[in-house]
């Protein structure tokens, strides 16, 4: 939970001099930490400190311990989260704010105004000053709401992330811990968030975890680079660290400028992200294959007519007409709060729907009667779903059991399900973690587990809501490779994403949703020239239907020139 801490800057460990405490905003010396049930230490004799007013970026591959270190520096570990740890000395800030990777984990109240008021009440702010401060904080992070007494559950994940940052800024903390605060935002939103952080950062210490250095380098004056096993490799000014550790940045999958171009020009990313054996053999490079198996003939796997998704009987997404065909990869794009996630939830039956919805040649039944619901559940089992929040789909207490469970539900024999689950975990870089609880994973690892459980079933349709958020480049490309392999078997994929590189280089089609409406549908640059890709389909269904991908130049299909 993110809240101001009023404790003095002290520790139960050997005392620091008053001079050292005055210079350092946060510090930990000789840190040793291990999660319960794990044999390997996450940190072994790690030492880190940040001076007052310093802006520090923590870089490293997913799962190397960056988020865990933030929790140690703030004092949440071990005070709020019981994790076995030892250290020789520690300085914890007097007041701090924290923005988590998953914003839902830090909200205490059900409504926006109540959440913000809770922060201000803890600071003894007079009631008549609260509304003005709330509105100013929300405006600062680009979250402009007509009504503040709005259920937080009605917000998109991106909007929730802005609310979490607004709550942290209301604290006016000495130290601000930011754990990928822009991960769920569209490009414009990311720029707004970092501009807001910069505007309030004067005189404050910032400790930031981010994968995207091209967006962060101008906001920090120091970069700390971690190895996969939690060891600090580099520490210094951004330019110096980037130049000295260029090879490591590439091998760890850091989002450096030009990473997509480099990936497009390597064979399966082998030279760029070696070794890749953890993700399966002979992945093939989705950006290199010129003649893609792309079966468009036959009936659509999804057909929608006058389709609406409803929240509390109010339409939040409307599609007059749309079709999805086997082996299509549709990127669903649009600003935060546009209705993208609501669209996927409606297709999955998790929001009430109206209109014609035909799935695999059979109309999906609507209604509340028990027999109707049971039949609808059977029909929708042909769809695999990945939630925006991965924790919403975990059902077991062991990572090893999570994938097995998804296969047993489909009546796969237990022995076969166990073998397939082991292969799936290996491909997603999760082997060796079978005995851990899913909640003990980093956000990036949780995301990979959620994708693995959905893909293991090899569904007819796969719906993914921001599956690459919180992922480094290496794991992003691994997920996309797995999606491409599944697509080539005939699975239709709809992926909500803010990453236009995915939409333009990997998807076959792009659907744009704004204000609850499908406003455009087009073939992506992967399949056609730039001029053709900008032509919208009048029926908003199968743009690019007559386009022959085998006639396109290899340059356009690799995405190098797109």
C-alpha positions as CSV (number, residue, x, y, z in Angstrom):
1,X,0.0,0.0,0.0
2,X,1.3,3.5,-0.9
3,X,1.2,5.9,2.0
4,X,3.3,8.6,3.7
5,X,5.5,7.3,6.4
6,X,6.2,9.5,9.4
7,X,8.9,7.5,11.0
8,X,12.4,9.0,11.5
9,X,15.2,8.0,9.1
10,X,16.5,5.2,11.3
11,X,17.3,1.5,11.3
12,X,17.5,-1.3,13.7
13,X,20.9,-2.2,12.2
14,X,24.3,-0.7,13.1
15,X,23.9,3.1,13.4
16,X,24.9,5.5,10.7
17,X,26.6,8.8,11.5
18,X,24.3,11.9,11.4
19,X,26.3,13.2,8.5
20,X,25.7,10.0,6.4
21,X,22.0,10.0,7.2
22,X,21.7,13.7,6.2
23,X,23.4,13.0,2.8
24,X,21.5,9.8,2.0
25,X,17.8,9.7,1.3
26,X,17.8,5.8,1.2
27,X,20.4,3.2,1.8
28,X,20.9,-0.5,2.3
29,X,24.2,-2.3,3.0
30,X,24.9,-6.0,2.7
31,X,21.4,-7.0,1.8
32,X,20.6,-10.7,1.7
33,X,17.0,-11.6,0.7
34,X,15.2,-14.8,-0.2
35,X,11.6,-15.4,-0.9
36,X,9.9,-18.3,1.1
37,X,10.2,-21.6,-0.7
38,X,13.1,-20.5,-2.8
39,X,16.6,-21.9,-2.6
40,X,18.3,-19.1,-4.5
41,X,19.0,-15.8,-2.9
42,X,17.5,-12.9,-4.8
43,X,20.1,-10.5,-3.4
44,X,23.5,-11.5,-1.9
45,X,25.4,-8.8,0.0
46,X,23.8,-6.0,-2.2
47,X,24.6,-2.4,-1.3
48,X,22.7,0.6,-2.7
49,X,22.2,4.2,-1.7
50,X,20.7,7.4,-3.2
51,X,21.5,10.9,-2.2
52,X,18.8,13.5,-1.4
53,X,17.4,15.0,-4.5
54,X,18.9,12.3,-6.8
55,X,16.9,10.8,-9.6
56,X,17.9,7.1,-10.1
57,X,16.7,4.7,-12.8
58,X,17.0,0.9,-11.9
59,X,17.5,-1.1,-15.1
60,X,17.6,-4.9,-15.6
61,X,15.8,-7.9,-17.1
62,X,12.4,-8.9,-15.8
63,X,12.6,-10.8,-12.5
64,X,16.0,-9.5,-11.4
65,X,14.7,-8.0,-8.2
66,X,14.2,-4.3,-9.1
67,X,10.6,-4.1,-7.6
68,X,11.7,-6.1,-4.6
69,X,14.6,-3.6,-4.0
70,X,12.1,-0.7,-4.1
71,X,10.0,-2.3,-1.4
72,X,13.1,-2.9,0.8
73,X,14.3,0.8,0.4
74,X,10.8,2.1,1.3
75,X,10.7,-0.2,4.4
76,X,7.6,-2.2,3.1
77,X,9.8,-5.2,3.3
78,X,9.9,-6.5,6.0
79,X,7.3,-4.2,7.8
80,X,4.3,-4.8,5.5
81,X,5.5,-7.9,3.6
82,X,7.2,-10.6,5.5
83,X,10.1,-11.7,3.4
84,X,13.3,-13.1,5.1
85,X,16.1,-10.6,4.8
86,X,19.2,-9.4,6.5
87,X,21.3,-6.3,6.1
88,X,24.2,-4.6,7.8
89,X,22.7,-1.1,7.7
90,X,19.6,0.7,6.3
91,X,18.3,4.2,6.0
92,X,14.5,4.5,5.4
93,X,13.0,7.9,4.3
94,X,10.9,9.9,6.7
95,X,8.1,10.3,4.1
96,X,7.6,8.6,0.8
97,X,5.1,7.8,-1.9
98,X,5.0,4.6,-3.9
99,X,3.3,3.8,-7.2
100,X,3.1,0.0,-7.8
101,X,3.3,-1.8,-11.1
102,X,-0.3,-2.9,-10.6
103,X,-2.4,0.1,-9.4
104,X,-5.2,-2.1,-8.0
105,X,-3.0,-3.3,-5.2
106,X,-2.7,0.1,-3.5
107,X,-6.2,1.5,-3.5
108,X,-7.9,1.6,-0.1
109,X,-11.3,3.1,-1.0
110,X,-13.9,2.3,-3.7
111,X,-14.3,5.8,-5.1
112,X,-11.9,8.2,-6.7
113,X,-12.7,11.2,-4.4
114,X,-12.6,8.9,-1.3
115,X,-9.2,7.5,-2.3
116,X,-7.7,11.0,-2.7
117,X,-9.5,12.3,0.4
118,X,-8.0,9.4,2.4
119,X,-4.5,10.6,1.6
120,X,-5.3,14.2,2.5
121,X,-7.0,13.2,5.8
122,X,-3.8,11.5,6.8
123,X,-2.0,14.8,6.2
124,X,-4.6,16.7,8.3
125,X,-5.6,18.8,5.3
126,X,-8.8,20.9,6.0
127,X,-11.9,19.6,4.3
128,X,-12.5,22.9,2.4
129,X,-9.1,22.6,0.7
130,X,-9.4,19.0,-0.4
131,X,-11.4,19.3,-3.6
132,X,-9.1,21.9,-5.1
133,X,-6.0,19.8,-4.2
134,X,-7.7,16.6,-5.7
135,X,-8.5,18.3,-9.0
136,X,-5.0,19.8,-9.2
137,X,-3.4,16.4,-8.7
138,X,-5.6,14.7,-11.2
139,X,-5.0,17.5,-13.8
140,X,-1.3,17.2,-13.3
141,X,-1.4,13.5,-14.3
142,X,-3.8,14.0,-17.2
143,X,-6.8,12.3,-15.5
144,X,-9.7,14.8,-16.1
145,X,-12.9,13.4,-14.7
146,X,-16.3,15.1,-14.9
147,X,-17.3,13.5,-11.6
148,X,-14.9,12.7,-8.8
149,X,-17.3,10.4,-7.0
150,X,-16.7,7.7,-9.5
151,X,-16.1,4.0,-8.7
152,X,-12.4,3.2,-9.2
153,X,-13.6,-0.1,-10.7
154,X,-15.1,1.8,-13.7
155,X,-11.7,3.2,-14.7
156,X,-9.4,1.5,-17.2
157,X,-6.1,0.2,-16.0
158,X,-4.3,3.2,-17.5
159,X,-6.6,5.6,-15.8
160,X,-6.1,3.7,-12.5
161,X,-2.3,4.1,-12.9
162,X,-2.7,7.9,-13.3
163,X,-4.9,7.9,-10.1
164,X,-2.2,6.0,-8.2
165,X,0.4,8.6,-9.2
166,X,-1.9,11.5,-8.3
167,X,-2.4,9.9,-4.8
168,X,1.4,9.7,-4.4
169,X,1.9,13.3,-5.5
170,X,-0.7,14.5,-2.9
171,X,1.7,13.2,-0.2
172,X,4.4,15.7,-1.2
173,X,6.9,13.0,-0.3
174,X,10.7,13.3,0.3
175,X,11.2,10.2,-1.8
176,X,9.0,8.9,-4.6
177,X,9.3,5.2,-5.6
178,X,7.9,4.6,-9.1
179,X,7.5,1.0,-10.3
180,X,6.8,1.3,-14.0
181,X,4.1,4.0,-13.6
182,X,3.6,4.4,-17.3
183,X,3.4,0.7,-18.3
184,X,-0.4,0.8,-19.0
185,X,-0.5,4.1,-20.7
186,X,-0.8,5.1,-24.3
187,X,2.2,7.1,-25.8
188,X,0.5,10.5,-25.0
189,X,-0.3,9.3,-21.5
190,X,3.3,8.2,-20.9
191,X,4.6,11.6,-21.9
192,X,2.0,13.3,-19.6
193,X,3.0,11.1,-16.7
194,X,6.7,11.8,-17.0
195,X,6.2,15.5,-17.5
196,X,4.1,15.5,-14.3
197,X,6.9,13.6,-12.4
198,X,9.5,16.1,-13.7
199,X,7.4,19.0,-12.6
200,X,7.2,17.8,-9.0
201,X,10.6,16.3,-8.8
202,X,12.5,19.4,-7.8
203,X,14.2,18.7,-4.4
204,X,12.8,15.2,-4.2
205,X,14.6,11.9,-4.5
206,X,13.2,9.6,-7.2
207,X,13.9,5.9,-7.5
208,X,12.4,4.6,-10.7
209,X,12.0,1.1,-12.3
210,X,11.4,1.2,-16.0
211,X,12.3,-0.9,-19.1
212,X,12.2,1.9,-21.6
213,X,15.4,4.0,-21.4
214,X,14.5,6.0,-24.5
215,X,11.7,7.6,-22.5
216,X,13.5,7.9,-19.2
217,X,17.1,9.0,-19.9
218,X,16.2,12.7,-19.9
219,X,14.5,12.5,-16.5
220,X,17.3,10.9,-14.4
221,X,20.9,11.7,-13.5
222,X,22.0,8.2,-12.6
223,X,21.4,4.6,-13.9
224,X,22.0,1.4,-12.0
225,X,22.1,-1.7,-14.2
226,X,21.3,-5.1,-12.6
227,X,22.2,-8.6,-14.0
228,X,19.6,-11.4,-14.1
229,X,20.7,-12.7,-10.7
230,X,20.4,-9.4,-8.9
231,X,24.0,-8.2,-9.0
232,X,24.8,-4.5,-9.8
233,X,26.9,-4.4,-13.0
234,X,26.9,-0.7,-13.7
235,X,26.3,2.5,-11.8
236,X,26.8,6.0,-13.1
237,X,25.5,8.8,-15.5
238,X,23.1,7.5,-18.1
239,X,25.3,8.1,-21.2
240,X,28.3,6.4,-19.5
241,X,26.3,3.3,-18.5
242,X,24.6,3.0,-21.8
243,X,27.9,3.2,-23.7
244,X,29.8,0.9,-21.5
245,X,27.1,-1.8,-21.2
246,X,25.6,-1.7,-24.6
247,X,26.0,-5.5,-25.1
248,X,24.4,-6.2,-21.7
249,X,21.5,-3.9,-22.5
250,X,20.8,-5.8,-25.6
251,X,21.2,-9.3,-24.1
252,X,19.0,-8.4,-21.1
253,X,16.2,-7.1,-23.4
254,X,16.2,-3.5,-22.3
255,X,14.1,-1.2,-24.5
256,X,16.9,0.8,-26.0
257,X,16.3,3.1,-29.0
258,X,16.3,1.1,-32.2
259,X,15.6,-2.3,-30.6
260,X,12.8,-3.1,-33.0
261,X,15.0,-2.5,-36.0
262,X,17.8,-4.6,-34.5
263,X,15.3,-7.4,-33.8
264,X,13.9,-7.2,-37.4
265,X,17.4,-7.7,-38.8
266,X,18.4,-10.7,-36.7
267,X,17.4,-14.3,-37.2
268,X,14.8,-15.1,-34.5
269,X,16.5,-12.6,-32.3
270,X,19.3,-15.2,-31.7
271,X,22.1,-12.7,-32.1
272,X,20.3,-10.0,-30.1
273,X,18.7,-12.0,-27.3
274,X,20.9,-15.1,-27.0
275,X,20.4,-17.5,-25.5
276,X,16.7,-18.1,-26.4
277,X,16.6,-21.8,-25.7
278,X,14.3,-21.2,-22.8
279,X,11.5,-20.2,-25.2
280,X,11.6,-23.4,-27.3
281,X,13.4,-24.6,-30.3
282,X,13.3,-23.1,-33.8
283,X,11.1,-20.2,-33.0
284,X,11.2,-18.7,-36.5
285,X,11.2,-14.9,-36.9
286,X,7.8,-13.4,-37.3
287,X,9.4,-10.3,-38.9
288,X,11.3,-12.2,-41.6
289,X,8.9,-14.7,-43.2
290,X,7.8,-13.2,-46.5
291,X,5.2,-15.8,-47.5
292,X,3.0,-16.2,-44.4
293,X,0.3,-18.9,-44.2
294,X,-2.7,-16.7,-44.0
295,X,-6.0,-18.6,-44.5
296,X,-8.7,-16.1,-45.1
297,X,-11.1,-18.4,-47.0
298,X,-14.2,-19.8,-45.3
299,X,-16.6,-18.6,-42.6
300,X,-15.3,-16.0,-40.1
301,X,-14.5,-17.4,-36.7
302,X,-16.2,-14.4,-35.1
303,X,-19.1,-12.4,-36.7
304,X,-20.7,-9.4,-35.0
305,X,-23.8,-7.5,-36.0
306,X,-25.2,-4.5,-34.0
307,X,-23.0,-5.8,-31.1
308,X,-22.9,-3.9,-27.8
309,X,-21.1,-4.6,-24.6
310,X,-22.9,-3.3,-21.5
311,X,-22.0,-2.2,-18.0
312,X,-25.0,-1.8,-15.7
313,X,-27.2,-1.7,-18.8
314,X,-25.2,1.1,-20.4
315,X,-23.4,0.4,-23.7
316,X,-19.7,0.9,-23.3
317,X,-18.7,-0.6,-26.7
318,X,-20.6,-0.7,-29.9
319,X,-19.7,-2.4,-33.3
320,X,-22.3,-2.2,-36.1
321,X,-20.5,-4.9,-38.1
322,X,-17.2,-6.8,-37.7
323,X,-15.7,-10.1,-38.7
324,X,-12.6,-12.0,-37.6
325,X,-11.1,-14.8,-39.6
326,X,-8.8,-17.7,-38.8
327,X,-5.1,-16.9,-38.5
328,X,-5.7,-13.1,-38.3
329,X,-3.8,-11.2,-35.7
330,X,-5.8,-8.0,-34.9
331,X,-4.2,-5.3,-32.8
332,X,-6.9,-3.3,-31.0
333,X,-5.6,0.2,-30.3
334,X,-6.9,3.5,-29.0
335,X,-6.5,5.8,-26.0
336,X,-7.0,4.8,-22.4
337,X,-10.7,4.5,-21.4
338,X,-11.8,4.1,-25.0
339,X,-13.5,0.7,-24.4
340,X,-10.8,-1.7,-25.7
341,X,-10.8,-3.9,-22.6
342,X,-14.6,-3.8,-22.4
343,X,-14.7,-5.1,-26.0
344,X,-12.7,-8.2,-25.1
345,X,-14.6,-8.7,-21.9
346,X,-17.9,-8.6,-23.9
347,X,-16.5,-11.2,-26.3
348,X,-15.5,-13.4,-23.4
349,X,-19.0,-13.2,-21.8
350,X,-17.7,-11.3,-18.8
351,X,-19.8,-8.3,-19.7
352,X,-23.4,-8.6,-20.8
353,X,-23.8,-8.3,-24.5
354,X,-26.6,-7.5,-27.0
355,X,-26.8,-8.1,-30.7
356,X,-25.6,-10.9,-33.0
357,X,-22.5,-12.7,-31.9
358,X,-21.5,-15.8,-34.0
359,X,-18.5,-17.8,-32.7
360,X,-17.1,-20.7,-34.8
361,X,-20.3,-20.8,-36.9
362,X,-22.7,-20.9,-33.9
363,X,-24.6,-17.9,-32.5
364,X,-23.6,-17.3,-28.8
365,X,-26.8,-17.5,-26.7
366,X,-27.7,-14.5,-24.5
367,X,-29.8,-14.6,-21.3
368,X,-29.8,-15.2,-17.6
369,X,-31.6,-18.6,-17.4
370,X,-29.4,-21.4,-16.0
371,X,-29.5,-23.6,-19.1
372,X,-28.7,-20.6,-21.3
373,X,-25.7,-19.6,-19.1
374,X,-24.4,-23.1,-19.1
375,X,-24.6,-23.4,-22.9
376,X,-22.9,-20.0,-23.3
377,X,-20.1,-21.1,-21.1
378,X,-19.6,-24.2,-23.3
379,X,-19.6,-22.1,-26.4
380,X,-17.1,-19.6,-25.0
381,X,-14.7,-22.4,-24.0
382,X,-13.3,-22.1,-27.5
383,X,-11.8,-18.7,-26.5
384,X,-8.6,-18.2,-24.5
385,X,-8.4,-15.0,-22.4
386,X,-5.6,-13.0,-20.9
387,X,-6.7,-10.4,-18.4
388,X,-5.1,-7.0,-18.2
389,X,-4.5,-7.8,-14.5
390,X,-2.9,-11.3,-14.5
391,X,-3.8,-12.0,-10.9
392,X,-7.5,-12.1,-11.8
393,X,-7.0,-15.4,-13.6
394,X,-4.8,-17.3,-11.1
395,X,-6.7,-20.2,-9.5
396,X,-4.1,-22.4,-7.8
397,X,-1.3,-21.9,-5.2
398,X,1.5,-23.3,-7.3
399,X,2.9,-22.0,-10.6
400,X,3.3,-25.6,-11.7
401,X,-0.4,-26.3,-11.1
402,X,-1.7,-23.2,-12.8
403,X,-1.1,-24.4,-16.4
404,X,-2.0,-28.0,-15.6
405,X,-5.4,-26.8,-14.3
406,X,-6.2,-25.0,-17.5
407,X,-5.5,-28.2,-19.4
408,X,-7.4,-30.6,-17.0
409,X,-10.5,-28.4,-17.4
410,X,-10.4,-29.4,-21.1
411,X,-10.3,-33.1,-20.0
412,X,-6.7,-33.7,-21.0
413,X,-5.2,-36.8,-19.3
414,X,-3.2,-35.7,-16.2
415,X,0.1,-37.1,-17.3
416,X,-0.2,-35.5,-20.7
417,X,-1.3,-32.2,-19.1
418,X,1.8,-32.2,-16.7
419,X,4.2,-32.8,-19.6
420,X,2.6,-30.1,-21.8
421,X,2.6,-27.6,-18.8
422,X,6.3,-28.2,-18.2
423,X,7.1,-27.5,-21.8
424,X,4.9,-24.4,-21.7
425,X,6.6,-23.0,-18.6
426,X,10.0,-23.6,-20.1
427,X,9.1,-21.7,-23.2
428,X,8.0,-18.7,-21.2
429,X,11.1,-18.7,-19.0
430,X,9.3,-19.9,-15.9
431,X,10.9,-23.3,-15.4
432,X,12.4,-23.9,-12.0
433,X,9.6,-21.8,-10.3
434,X,7.0,-24.5,-10.2
435,X,6.7,-24.5,-6.4
436,X,6.3,-20.7,-6.0
437,X,3.0,-19.1,-5.5
438,X,1.9,-17.1,-8.5
439,X,1.6,-13.9,-6.4
440,X,5.3,-14.2,-5.5
441,X,6.3,-13.5,-9.1
442,X,7.2,-10.1,-10.5
443,X,4.5,-8.4,-12.5
444,X,6.3,-9.3,-15.7
445,X,6.5,-13.0,-14.7
446,X,2.9,-13.0,-13.7
447,X,2.0,-11.7,-17.1
448,X,4.0,-14.5,-18.8
449,X,2.3,-17.1,-16.6
450,X,-1.2,-15.7,-17.5
451,X,-0.3,-15.8,-21.2
452,X,1.1,-19.4,-20.8
453,X,-2.2,-20.6,-19.2
454,X,-4.2,-19.2,-22.1
455,X,-2.0,-20.4,-24.9
456,X,-1.5,-23.9,-23.5
457,X,-5.1,-24.7,-24.4
458,X,-4.5,-23.8,-28.1
459,X,-7.9,-22.1,-28.4
460,X,-9.7,-21.2,-31.6
461,X,-9.6,-17.5,-30.6
462,X,-7.1,-15.9,-28.2
463,X,-8.0,-12.6,-26.6
464,X,-5.1,-10.7,-24.9
465,X,-5.4,-7.5,-22.9
466,X,-2.0,-5.7,-22.8
467,X,0.0,-9.0,-22.6
468,X,3.4,-7.2,-23.0
469,X,3.0,-4.5,-20.3
470,X,5.8,-4.7,-17.7
471,X,7.9,-6.9,-20.0
472,X,11.4,-6.3,-21.1
473,X,12.1,-6.4,-24.9
474,X,13.4,-10.0,-24.8
475,X,10.2,-11.3,-23.1
476,X,8.0,-9.2,-25.2
477,X,9.5,-10.7,-28.4
478,X,9.2,-14.2,-26.9
479,X,5.5,-13.7,-26.2
480,X,5.0,-12.3,-29.7
481,X,6.8,-15.3,-31.2
482,X,4.5,-17.7,-29.3
483,X,1.5,-15.7,-30.5
484,X,2.8,-16.0,-34.1
485,X,3.3,-19.8,-33.8
486,X,-0.3,-20.2,-32.5
487,X,-1.6,-17.9,-35.2
488,X,0.1,-20.1,-37.9
489,X,-2.0,-23.1,-36.6
490,X,-5.2,-21.1,-37.4
491,X,-5.9,-19.4,-34.1
492,X,-7.4,-15.9,-34.5
493,X,-5.8,-13.4,-32.1
494,X,-7.1,-10.1,-30.9
495,X,-4.6,-8.2,-28.8
496,X,-5.3,-4.9,-27.0
497,X,-2.0,-2.9,-27.0
498,X,-0.7,0.6,-26.8
499,X,2.5,-0.4,-28.6
500,X,2.2,0.8,-32.1
501,X,5.3,-1.2,-33.1
502,X,3.3,-4.4,-32.4
503,X,0.3,-3.1,-34.4
504,X,2.4,-2.1,-37.4
505,X,5.1,-4.8,-37.4
506,X,3.4,-7.9,-36.0
507,X,-0.4,-7.7,-36.4
508,X,-2.1,-8.5,-39.6
509,X,-4.9,-5.9,-39.0
510,X,-5.4,-2.9,-36.8
511,X,-8.7,-1.9,-35.2
512,X,-9.0,1.5,-33.6
513,X,-11.6,2.1,-30.8
514,X,-12.4,5.5,-29.6
515,X,-15.2,6.5,-27.2
516,X,-16.7,3.1,-27.3
517,X,-16.9,2.9,-31.1
518,X,-14.9,0.9,-33.7
519,X,-13.7,3.9,-35.7
520,X,-11.4,2.3,-38.2
521,X,-10.2,-1.1,-39.4
522,X,-7.3,-1.6,-41.7
523,X,-4.6,-4.0,-42.9
524,X,-1.3,-3.4,-41.1
525,X,1.9,-2.4,-42.8
526,X,3.1,-6.0,-42.2
527,X,0.8,-7.1,-45.0
528,X,0.7,-4.2,-47.4
529,X,2.4,-1.0,-48.5
530,X,2.0,2.1,-46.5
531,X,-0.6,3.6,-48.9
532,X,-2.7,0.4,-48.9
533,X,-2.5,0.2,-45.1
534,X,-4.1,3.6,-44.7
535,X,-7.2,2.6,-46.6
536,X,-10.1,2.0,-44.3
537,X,-12.7,-0.7,-44.9
538,X,-16.1,0.7,-45.5
539,X,-17.8,-2.2,-43.7
540,X,-15.4,-2.0,-40.8
541,X,-14.8,-5.7,-41.0
542,X,-12.2,-7.3,-43.3
543,X,-9.9,-4.6,-44.6
544,X,-7.3,-5.9,-47.0
545,X,-9.4,-8.9,-47.9
546,X,-8.3,-9.0,-51.5
547,X,-4.6,-8.2,-50.7
548,X,-2.2,-11.0,-51.5
549,X,0.6,-11.0,-48.9
550,X,2.8,-13.2,-51.1
551,X,3.1,-10.3,-53.6
552,X,4.4,-7.8,-51.1
553,X,8.1,-7.0,-50.9
554,X,10.1,-8.6,-48.2
555,X,11.1,-5.2,-46.9
556,X,7.5,-4.3,-46.0
557,X,6.9,-7.7,-44.3
558,X,10.0,-7.4,-42.1
559,X,8.8,-4.0,-41.0
560,X,12.3,-2.5,-41.5
561,X,10.9,0.2,-43.7
562,X,7.5,0.6,-42.2
